[in-house]
């Protein structure tokens, strides 16, 4: 059912609730325990450490959101709940006027007992404490919640003949968009019933054993490493309700009793090495003494930079930044320092850039100079050997140098914060960050011009997400199979081998949002990490896309280029001439 603007405005101003605009001053209904906690299992905070795909470390904390635990909600619910339930009724099978939601005339006199309430950080098995939990989860963030309804003698009784008790839950969350039963937009309230349109009840949509007339269980969870690296939240309003529809009444009537607010939040913060400053949640490098800028061109180009007039023996820290607006492909820099005492080098340790910038520490030479050189980490590698960079250097006296940068004078080492960088080579590609229905494997916010690897067999399809477009295939993997077919829509672009590159912009005038690579037989590597890596460029420095494996199907029709068509005509004509000549030679 489509909802018009007039209907939405109508729902905003008119409702089937009988309500007052003032909050009730006292509520006889109670929560057990009275303050945030649980009678059996209580874990308000679940801390964790996590590393992103660029090697950066973060401190995470999934927490019970105690801001929501203020006091029980009066019968009928909050204003936001009433509007959200009215919107659900408008889109339901019966329509807006097919439901009549009324607040209970009296407060409940019993209690809601919170049995389990546990925050679940990354890698914590979530939901295991709840009895009969069908699907405990880990490697994500969320919480587990278990409530028991303890009625007083005058309250509606579970199991009482002629009474139908249910639960209605309204949720606000900034994750789960696009999943069945999830929010339409981040933070938009919705009724938590797996998008059912026949009734708004949580318990009729839940797995068996998750909710009943006298208990309620939930395990809201955002799975995956991306979720653990994000500041997610989940807020819920939960109400005990009773359906009181008279027999034969076309309008379903529901009485709404007291409710409770509960939820969780996830916080994430980078871990900053010594001598760096955390500002707005970002680790900043030390202030530079001197700054250089340069450009790496194709091949084995190497740029040299020198600082003079320094005190011999002092320590210094140098680092590059490679994610500059002028770059389409950020160069994978390799930084080296050398003098008459020692030399150091580094590939991927910079605290700034996209993870492929460099950093190192060293000692000022006896002549008071620092000599630095910057080159491509993979000389001649397409997508890695050209682009702009900035080089920063900070010099310390012997008393102010951070311990991490103090290095020996015998040479070797000098890398301050070594971190492995997937995506730099075919053997160490960036793997999918998550998966979704339809067999799609998702790469979300990954640096461009790197190697990526889905898990596939015969071939796979690429689909750009958000504002990303594919501009170029920079390289194909080296292996036993060295011929791969690339197609866009129904057009085969040709067969390509390791060392080839395919520029979509030059062929189509712009990047493409979808293409396929097929005829992969056998796979390149023996593990899922090296099955079929591919190096891609986007229309921006960071992009998002998804891949999925495809089965072998009849190939699309190849469209020859004009020169090829002329060649086919000439070849056909030559063949007809030869055939006629042979026939004439056979005649007596």
C-alpha positions as CSV (number, residue, x, y, z in Angstrom):
1,X,0.0,0.0,0.0
2,X,1.3,3.4,-0.9
3,X,1.0,6.1,1.8
4,X,0.3,9.6,0.5
5,X,1.5,12.8,2.1
6,X,-2.1,13.6,3.1
7,X,-2.3,10.3,4.9
8,X,0.9,10.9,6.7
9,X,-0.2,14.4,7.8
10,X,-3.5,12.9,8.9
11,X,-1.7,10.3,11.0
12,X,0.4,13.0,12.5
13,X,-2.6,15.0,13.7
14,X,-5.3,12.3,14.3
15,X,-5.0,9.0,16.1
16,X,-7.2,6.3,17.4
17,X,-5.6,6.7,20.8
18,X,-7.6,8.3,23.7
19,X,-4.7,10.3,25.3
20,X,-4.0,13.3,27.4
21,X,-1.1,15.7,26.7
22,X,0.2,15.6,30.2
23,X,2.4,12.9,31.7
24,X,1.1,11.0,34.7
25,X,2.9,12.1,37.8
26,X,3.1,8.7,39.5
27,X,3.3,5.1,38.3
28,X,2.5,2.2,40.6
29,X,4.1,-0.2,38.2
30,X,7.7,-1.0,39.1
31,X,10.9,-2.2,37.5
32,X,13.2,-4.8,39.1
33,X,15.9,-3.9,39.8
34,X,15.0,-0.2,40.4
35,X,18.2,1.1,38.9
36,X,20.0,-0.1,35.8
37,X,20.9,-3.7,36.3
38,X,19.6,-7.3,36.1
39,X,18.6,-9.9,38.6
40,X,20.6,-12.7,37.0
41,X,23.2,-11.6,34.3
42,X,24.3,-8.0,34.0
43,X,27.1,-6.6,31.9
44,X,26.8,-2.8,31.4
45,X,30.1,-2.5,29.4
46,X,31.8,-4.8,27.0
47,X,35.2,-3.4,25.9
48,X,37.3,-4.8,23.0
49,X,40.3,-4.0,20.8
50,X,40.0,-4.2,17.0
51,X,42.2,-3.6,14.0
52,X,40.8,-2.3,10.6
53,X,41.9,-3.5,7.2
54,X,44.6,-0.8,7.1
55,X,46.1,-2.1,10.3
56,X,44.9,0.8,12.6
57,X,44.0,-0.3,16.1
58,X,40.8,0.9,17.9
59,X,39.4,0.7,21.4
60,X,35.7,-0.2,21.2
61,X,33.1,-0.3,23.9
62,X,29.6,-1.7,23.6
63,X,27.5,-0.4,26.5
64,X,24.0,-0.7,27.9
65,X,22.4,2.7,27.3
66,X,21.5,3.6,30.8
67,X,20.1,7.0,29.7
68,X,17.0,5.1,28.6
69,X,16.4,3.7,32.0
70,X,14.6,6.6,33.7
71,X,11.2,5.3,34.8
72,X,8.4,3.1,33.6
73,X,6.4,4.4,30.7
74,X,2.7,5.2,31.4
75,X,-0.1,3.3,29.7
76,X,-0.6,4.3,26.1
77,X,3.0,5.1,25.4
78,X,5.0,8.1,24.3
79,X,4.1,10.5,21.6
80,X,6.6,9.0,19.2
81,X,5.3,5.5,19.9
82,X,1.7,6.6,19.1
83,X,2.7,8.2,15.8
84,X,4.8,5.2,14.8
85,X,2.1,2.8,15.7
86,X,-0.4,4.9,13.7
87,X,1.9,4.8,10.7
88,X,2.1,1.1,11.0
89,X,-1.7,0.8,11.1
90,X,-2.0,3.0,8.0
91,X,0.2,0.6,6.0
92,X,-1.4,-2.6,7.6
93,X,-3.7,-5.0,5.9
94,X,-6.7,-3.4,7.7
95,X,-5.7,0.2,7.2
96,X,-5.6,3.0,9.7
97,X,-9.2,2.7,10.7
98,X,-9.0,-1.0,11.1
99,X,-7.2,-0.6,14.5
100,X,-8.2,1.0,17.7
101,X,-5.3,1.4,20.2
102,X,-6.4,2.6,23.7
103,X,-4.3,3.3,26.8
104,X,-5.2,1.1,29.8
105,X,-7.4,2.9,32.4
106,X,-5.2,1.9,35.3
107,X,-1.5,1.4,35.8
108,X,-0.1,-2.1,36.2
109,X,0.5,-3.0,39.9
110,X,3.0,-5.7,39.2
111,X,6.6,-5.5,37.8
112,X,8.9,-6.1,34.9
113,X,11.8,-8.1,36.2
114,X,15.0,-7.6,34.1
115,X,16.6,-11.1,34.3
116,X,19.4,-10.6,31.7
117,X,20.8,-7.4,30.3
118,X,24.3,-7.7,28.8
119,X,26.2,-5.5,26.4
120,X,28.0,-7.6,23.7
121,X,31.3,-6.3,22.3
122,X,33.2,-7.6,19.4
123,X,33.9,-11.4,19.6
124,X,31.7,-11.8,22.7
125,X,29.1,-14.6,22.2
126,X,25.8,-12.7,22.4
127,X,22.6,-14.2,23.6
128,X,24.0,-17.4,25.2
129,X,22.6,-16.4,28.6
130,X,19.0,-16.3,27.3
131,X,17.1,-19.6,27.7
132,X,16.5,-21.2,24.3
133,X,18.3,-18.5,22.3
134,X,18.2,-19.9,18.8
135,X,21.0,-17.9,17.3
136,X,23.8,-16.6,19.5
137,X,26.1,-14.3,17.6
138,X,29.7,-13.0,17.7
139,X,32.1,-10.9,15.7
140,X,29.8,-7.9,15.8
141,X,28.2,-5.6,18.5
142,X,24.8,-5.6,20.3
143,X,23.1,-6.6,23.5
144,X,21.0,-9.4,24.9
145,X,17.8,-8.6,26.9
146,X,15.5,-10.9,28.9
147,X,12.4,-9.6,30.8
148,X,9.8,-11.4,33.0
149,X,6.3,-10.0,33.6
150,X,5.3,-10.5,37.2
151,X,1.6,-9.5,37.4
152,X,-0.2,-8.4,40.6
153,X,-3.5,-10.1,41.3
154,X,-5.5,-7.3,39.7
155,X,-3.3,-7.2,36.6
156,X,-4.0,-9.1,33.3
157,X,-2.9,-12.6,33.9
158,X,-0.9,-14.7,31.5
159,X,-2.7,-17.8,30.3
160,X,-6.0,-16.5,31.6
161,X,-8.9,-17.8,29.5
162,X,-10.4,-15.2,27.2
163,X,-7.3,-12.9,27.4
164,X,-4.7,-12.3,24.7
165,X,-1.5,-10.7,26.0
166,X,1.2,-9.6,23.5
167,X,4.2,-7.3,23.3
168,X,4.7,-4.3,21.0
169,X,8.2,-2.9,20.6
170,X,9.2,0.3,18.8
171,X,12.8,0.6,17.7
172,X,15.2,3.3,16.6
173,X,18.6,2.2,15.2
174,X,21.2,3.5,12.9
175,X,22.1,0.1,11.4
176,X,20.2,-2.6,9.5
177,X,18.8,-0.4,6.7
178,X,17.8,-2.7,3.9
179,X,17.5,-5.8,6.0
180,X,14.0,-7.5,6.4
181,X,12.2,-5.8,9.3
182,X,14.9,-3.1,9.7
183,X,14.6,0.7,9.5
184,X,13.8,2.4,6.2
185,X,16.2,5.2,7.1
186,X,18.8,5.3,9.9
187,X,17.2,6.6,13.1
188,X,13.6,6.4,11.8
189,X,11.4,4.7,14.4
190,X,9.6,1.5,13.3
191,X,7.5,-1.3,14.8
192,X,9.7,-4.3,15.4
193,X,7.7,-7.2,14.0
194,X,9.7,-8.3,10.9
195,X,7.6,-5.9,8.7
196,X,4.4,-8.0,9.2
197,X,1.2,-6.2,8.1
198,X,-1.4,-8.4,9.8
199,X,-0.6,-7.4,13.4
200,X,2.0,-5.2,15.2
201,X,3.0,-7.8,17.8
202,X,6.6,-8.8,18.5
203,X,5.8,-12.2,19.9
204,X,3.9,-13.4,16.8
205,X,6.9,-12.6,14.6
206,X,9.6,-13.9,16.9
207,X,11.2,-17.3,16.9
208,X,9.4,-19.9,19.1
209,X,10.5,-19.4,22.7
210,X,11.7,-15.8,22.3
211,X,8.5,-14.2,23.7
212,X,5.3,-15.2,25.4
213,X,2.6,-13.7,27.6
214,X,4.8,-13.5,30.6
215,X,8.3,-13.0,29.1
216,X,10.2,-11.2,26.4
217,X,13.7,-11.8,24.9
218,X,15.6,-9.9,22.3
219,X,19.2,-9.9,20.9
220,X,19.6,-6.8,18.7
221,X,22.9,-7.2,16.9
222,X,24.9,-5.5,14.2
223,X,27.3,-8.1,12.7
224,X,30.7,-7.8,11.1
225,X,33.9,-5.9,11.6
226,X,32.5,-2.7,10.0
227,X,29.8,-2.6,12.7
228,X,32.5,-3.0,15.4
229,X,34.3,-0.1,13.9
230,X,31.2,2.1,13.8
231,X,29.3,4.1,16.4
232,X,26.0,2.2,16.3
233,X,23.0,2.5,18.6
234,X,19.8,0.7,19.3
235,X,16.9,2.2,21.3
236,X,13.6,0.4,22.1
237,X,10.3,1.1,23.8
238,X,8.6,-2.1,24.9
239,X,4.9,-2.3,25.9
240,X,2.7,-5.1,27.3
241,X,-0.6,-5.0,25.4
242,X,-3.8,-6.9,25.3
243,X,-6.1,-7.5,22.3
244,X,-9.7,-7.0,23.4
245,X,-11.5,-7.2,20.0
246,X,-15.1,-8.3,20.5
247,X,-16.3,-11.3,18.4
248,X,-17.4,-10.1,15.0
249,X,-16.0,-6.6,15.3
250,X,-14.2,-5.6,12.1
251,X,-12.0,-3.2,14.0
252,X,-9.3,-4.8,16.1
253,X,-9.0,-3.2,19.6
254,X,-5.8,-3.2,21.6
255,X,-5.2,-2.0,25.2
256,X,-1.7,-0.7,25.8
257,X,-0.3,-1.1,29.3
258,X,2.9,0.2,30.8
259,X,6.3,0.0,29.0
260,X,10.0,0.3,29.4
261,X,12.9,1.8,27.5
262,X,16.1,-0.1,26.9
263,X,18.9,-0.2,24.4
264,X,22.6,-0.1,23.7
265,X,25.3,2.1,22.2
266,X,28.7,1.3,20.6
267,X,31.7,3.7,21.0
268,X,34.9,3.5,19.0
269,X,38.1,5.5,19.4
270,X,41.5,5.1,17.7
271,X,44.5,4.1,19.8
272,X,47.2,6.8,19.2
273,X,50.9,5.9,19.5
274,X,53.0,8.1,21.7
275,X,53.9,11.6,20.5
276,X,50.6,11.9,18.7
277,X,47.6,13.9,19.6
278,X,44.0,12.6,19.5
279,X,41.7,15.4,18.1
280,X,38.0,14.8,17.4
281,X,38.7,11.1,17.6
282,X,41.6,11.1,15.1
283,X,45.2,10.5,15.8
284,X,47.3,13.4,14.5
285,X,51.1,13.0,13.8
286,X,53.5,15.3,15.6
287,X,53.9,18.8,14.3
288,X,56.5,18.8,11.5
289,X,59.8,20.7,11.6
290,X,59.9,20.8,7.8
291,X,57.6,19.8,5.0
292,X,58.3,18.7,1.4
293,X,56.0,17.8,-1.5
294,X,56.7,15.8,-4.6
295,X,55.4,13.6,-7.3
296,X,56.3,10.1,-8.2
297,X,56.2,9.3,-11.9
298,X,56.1,5.9,-13.7
299,X,58.9,3.4,-13.3
300,X,61.8,3.7,-10.9
301,X,61.6,7.4,-10.2
302,X,63.1,8.4,-6.8
303,X,62.9,11.8,-5.1
304,X,65.6,13.0,-2.7
305,X,65.1,15.5,0.1
306,X,67.6,17.0,2.5
307,X,67.5,19.1,5.7
308,X,70.7,21.0,6.8
309,X,72.1,22.7,9.8
310,X,70.9,20.3,12.5
311,X,72.6,19.1,15.7
312,X,74.3,15.8,15.0
313,X,73.0,12.8,17.0
314,X,69.5,14.2,17.6
315,X,66.6,12.0,16.7
316,X,64.0,12.6,14.0
317,X,60.7,11.2,12.8
318,X,59.7,11.4,9.1
319,X,56.5,10.3,7.5
320,X,54.6,10.6,4.2
321,X,51.0,11.4,3.4
322,X,49.8,10.0,0.1
323,X,46.0,10.5,0.0
324,X,46.0,13.9,-1.6
325,X,43.0,15.4,-3.6
326,X,45.2,15.5,-6.7
327,X,45.5,11.7,-6.8
328,X,43.2,9.2,-8.4
329,X,45.5,6.4,-7.3
330,X,47.4,7.2,-4.1
331,X,51.1,6.1,-4.5
332,X,52.3,3.3,-2.3
333,X,55.4,5.2,-1.1
334,X,58.6,3.7,0.2
335,X,60.7,6.0,2.5
336,X,64.4,5.7,3.0
337,X,66.9,7.6,5.1
338,X,70.7,7.3,4.9
339,X,73.8,9.0,6.3
340,X,77.4,8.2,7.2
341,X,76.2,6.5,10.4
342,X,73.3,4.2,9.4
343,X,70.3,3.8,7.2
344,X,66.6,2.9,7.7
345,X,63.7,2.3,5.5
346,X,59.9,1.7,5.7
347,X,56.9,0.9,3.6
348,X,53.5,1.2,5.3
349,X,53.9,2.7,8.8
350,X,52.6,6.3,8.4
351,X,49.8,7.4,10.8
352,X,48.3,9.5,7.9
353,X,47.3,8.6,4.4
354,X,45.4,5.5,3.2
355,X,47.6,2.9,4.9
356,X,50.2,2.8,2.1
357,X,52.2,5.8,3.2
358,X,55.6,5.5,5.0
359,X,57.1,6.5,8.3
360,X,60.5,5.9,10.0
361,X,62.8,7.2,12.7
362,X,66.5,8.0,12.5
363,X,69.5,9.9,13.8
364,X,70.8,13.2,12.4
365,X,74.1,12.6,10.6
366,X,77.5,13.8,11.8
367,X,77.4,16.6,9.2
368,X,74.1,17.9,10.6
369,X,71.9,16.6,7.7
370,X,68.9,14.4,7.2
371,X,68.8,12.7,3.8
372,X,65.5,11.2,2.8
373,X,64.3,9.6,-0.4
374,X,60.8,8.6,-1.6
375,X,60.1,6.0,-4.3
376,X,57.3,3.6,-5.2
377,X,57.1,0.5,-3.1
378,X,56.5,-1.6,-6.1
379,X,58.5,0.1,-8.9
380,X,56.6,-0.1,-12.2
381,X,53.5,-1.5,-10.6
382,X,50.4,0.0,-12.3
383,X,48.4,2.1,-9.9
384,X,51.2,2.3,-7.4
385,X,54.1,4.0,-9.1
386,X,52.7,7.5,-9.7
387,X,51.0,10.2,-7.8
388,X,51.6,13.1,-5.4
389,X,52.8,12.9,-1.8
390,X,53.8,15.1,1.0
391,X,56.8,14.4,3.3
392,X,57.0,15.7,6.9
393,X,59.9,15.6,9.3
394,X,60.1,16.4,13.0
395,X,63.5,16.8,14.8
396,X,63.9,16.3,18.6
397,X,66.7,17.1,21.0
398,X,68.1,14.1,23.0
399,X,65.8,14.9,26.0
400,X,62.5,15.3,24.2
401,X,62.5,12.3,21.8
402,X,59.7,9.8,22.4
403,X,61.0,6.3,23.4
404,X,59.5,4.7,20.3
405,X,61.7,6.6,17.9
406,X,65.0,6.2,19.7
407,X,67.0,3.8,17.4
408,X,70.5,2.4,17.5
409,X,73.3,3.8,15.3
410,X,74.4,0.5,13.9
411,X,71.9,0.5,11.1
412,X,68.9,-1.7,10.4
413,X,65.4,-1.2,11.7
414,X,64.0,2.2,12.2
415,X,60.4,1.4,11.5
416,X,58.3,2.9,14.3
417,X,54.8,1.5,13.8
418,X,55.0,-1.5,11.4
419,X,51.6,-2.7,10.1
420,X,50.7,-5.2,7.5
421,X,48.8,-3.7,4.6
422,X,46.4,-5.9,2.6
423,X,45.8,-4.8,-1.0
424,X,49.4,-4.0,-1.9
425,X,50.1,-7.2,-3.8
426,X,48.2,-10.1,-5.5
427,X,49.3,-12.4,-2.7
428,X,47.9,-10.1,0.1
429,X,44.6,-8.7,-1.3
430,X,41.8,-6.9,0.5
431,X,39.0,-9.3,1.3
432,X,35.3,-8.6,1.5
433,X,34.2,-6.7,4.5
434,X,30.7,-8.3,4.6
435,X,28.2,-10.3,2.6
436,X,24.5,-10.0,1.7
437,X,21.7,-11.9,0.1
438,X,22.1,-12.9,-3.5
439,X,25.6,-14.1,-3.0
440,X,27.1,-10.6,-3.0
441,X,30.4,-10.0,-1.2
442,X,30.7,-6.4,-0.2
443,X,33.9,-4.2,-0.1
444,X,32.9,-1.1,1.8
445,X,35.1,2.1,1.8
446,X,38.2,0.4,0.6
447,X,41.2,2.4,-0.9
448,X,41.2,2.5,-4.7
449,X,43.9,1.0,-7.0
450,X,44.5,-2.0,-4.8
451,X,44.1,-5.8,-5.1
452,X,40.7,-7.3,-4.1
453,X,39.7,-10.9,-3.8
454,X,36.2,-12.4,-3.6
455,X,35.7,-16.2,-3.2
456,X,34.6,-17.6,-6.6
457,X,35.1,-20.2,-9.2
458,X,34.1,-19.7,-12.9
459,X,33.7,-15.9,-12.7
460,X,32.3,-13.0,-10.9
461,X,30.2,-9.9,-11.3
462,X,31.2,-6.5,-10.0
463,X,28.6,-3.9,-8.9
464,X,29.5,-0.4,-7.8
465,X,27.8,1.0,-4.7
466,X,26.8,4.5,-3.7
467,X,28.8,7.1,-5.8
468,X,31.6,4.7,-6.9
469,X,32.3,3.9,-10.5
470,X,34.9,1.5,-11.9
471,X,37.4,3.5,-14.1
472,X,40.0,0.9,-14.8
473,X,41.2,-2.7,-14.3
474,X,44.9,-2.0,-13.5
475,X,46.1,-5.6,-13.5
476,X,45.1,-9.2,-13.7
477,X,46.6,-11.9,-11.5
478,X,49.5,-14.1,-12.4
479,X,48.7,-17.9,-12.4
480,X,48.2,-21.0,-14.4
481,X,45.2,-19.4,-16.2
482,X,46.4,-16.3,-18.1
483,X,43.4,-15.4,-20.2
484,X,40.3,-13.8,-18.7
485,X,37.2,-12.5,-20.5
486,X,35.8,-9.1,-19.5
487,X,32.3,-8.0,-20.5
488,X,30.0,-5.0,-19.8
489,X,26.3,-5.6,-20.2
490,X,26.0,-7.8,-23.3
491,X,29.3,-6.6,-24.9
492,X,32.5,-8.6,-24.6
493,X,35.4,-6.3,-24.4
494,X,38.0,-9.0,-25.0
495,X,40.4,-11.4,-23.4
496,X,43.1,-10.0,-21.0
497,X,46.2,-11.4,-19.4
498,X,48.4,-10.5,-16.4
499,X,50.2,-7.2,-17.3
500,X,47.2,-5.9,-19.3
501,X,45.1,-3.0,-18.2
502,X,41.5,-2.1,-19.3
503,X,40.5,1.5,-19.2
504,X,36.7,1.8,-19.1
505,X,36.8,5.6,-19.4
506,X,38.6,5.5,-22.7
507,X,36.1,2.9,-24.1
508,X,32.8,4.4,-22.8
509,X,33.7,8.0,-21.9
510,X,33.1,7.4,-18.2
511,X,33.4,4.8,-15.5
512,X,31.1,1.8,-15.4
513,X,28.9,0.6,-12.5
514,X,28.9,-3.1,-13.5
515,X,31.1,-5.6,-15.3
516,X,32.0,-9.3,-15.4
517,X,35.1,-11.3,-15.5
518,X,34.7,-15.0,-16.6
519,X,36.7,-18.0,-17.9
520,X,38.6,-18.3,-14.6
521,X,39.9,-21.9,-14.7
522,X,41.6,-22.8,-12.6
523,X,41.7,-20.5,-9.6
524,X,44.9,-18.5,-9.1
525,X,45.8,-19.4,-5.5
526,X,45.2,-22.4,-3.2
527,X,43.5,-20.3,-0.5
528,X,40.4,-18.1,-0.4
529,X,42.7,-15.1,0.1
530,X,44.5,-15.7,-3.2
531,X,41.7,-17.4,-5.3
532,X,41.4,-14.6,-7.8
533,X,42.7,-11.2,-6.8
534,X,42.1,-8.2,-9.1
535,X,43.5,-4.7,-9.1
536,X,40.9,-1.9,-9.7
537,X,40.7,1.9,-9.9
538,X,37.7,4.0,-8.9
539,X,36.5,7.4,-9.9
540,X,37.5,8.5,-6.3
541,X,40.2,7.6,-3.9
542,X,38.0,5.5,-1.7
543,X,35.1,3.4,-3.1
544,X,32.5,0.8,-2.2
545,X,31.4,-2.2,-4.4
546,X,30.2,-5.7,-4.2
547,X,31.0,-8.9,-6.1
548,X,29.3,-12.2,-6.5
549,X,30.3,-15.5,-8.0
550,X,28.5,-16.5,-11.3
551,X,28.0,-19.8,-12.9
552,X,28.9,-20.6,-16.4
553,X,26.2,-19.5,-18.8
554,X,26.1,-18.9,-22.6
555,X,28.5,-16.1,-23.5
556,X,27.1,-12.7,-24.6
557,X,27.6,-12.0,-28.3
558,X,31.0,-10.3,-29.0
559,X,30.8,-7.2,-31.0
560,X,33.9,-6.9,-33.3
561,X,35.4,-3.5,-33.8
562,X,34.9,-1.9,-37.3
563,X,38.4,-3.0,-38.5
564,X,37.7,-6.5,-37.4
565,X,34.4,-6.5,-39.3
566,X,36.2,-5.5,-42.5
567,X,38.8,-8.2,-41.9
568,X,36.1,-10.8,-41.6
569,X,34.6,-9.7,-44.9
570,X,38.0,-9.9,-46.6
571,X,38.7,-13.3,-45.1
572,X,35.3,-14.6,-46.2
573,X,35.8,-13.3,-49.7
574,X,39.2,-14.9,-49.9
575,X,37.7,-18.2,-48.8
576,X,35.0,-18.1,-51.4
577,X,37.6,-17.3,-54.1
578,X,39.7,-20.3,-53.0
579,X,36.7,-22.6,-53.0
580,X,35.7,-21.7,-56.5
581,X,39.3,-22.1,-57.7
582,X,39.4,-25.6,-56.3
583,X,36.1,-26.5,-57.9
584,X,37.4,-25.3,-61.3
585,X,40.5,-27.3,-61.0
586,X,38.4,-30.4,-60.4
587,X,36.4,-30.0,-63.6
588,X,37.6,-32.1,-66.6
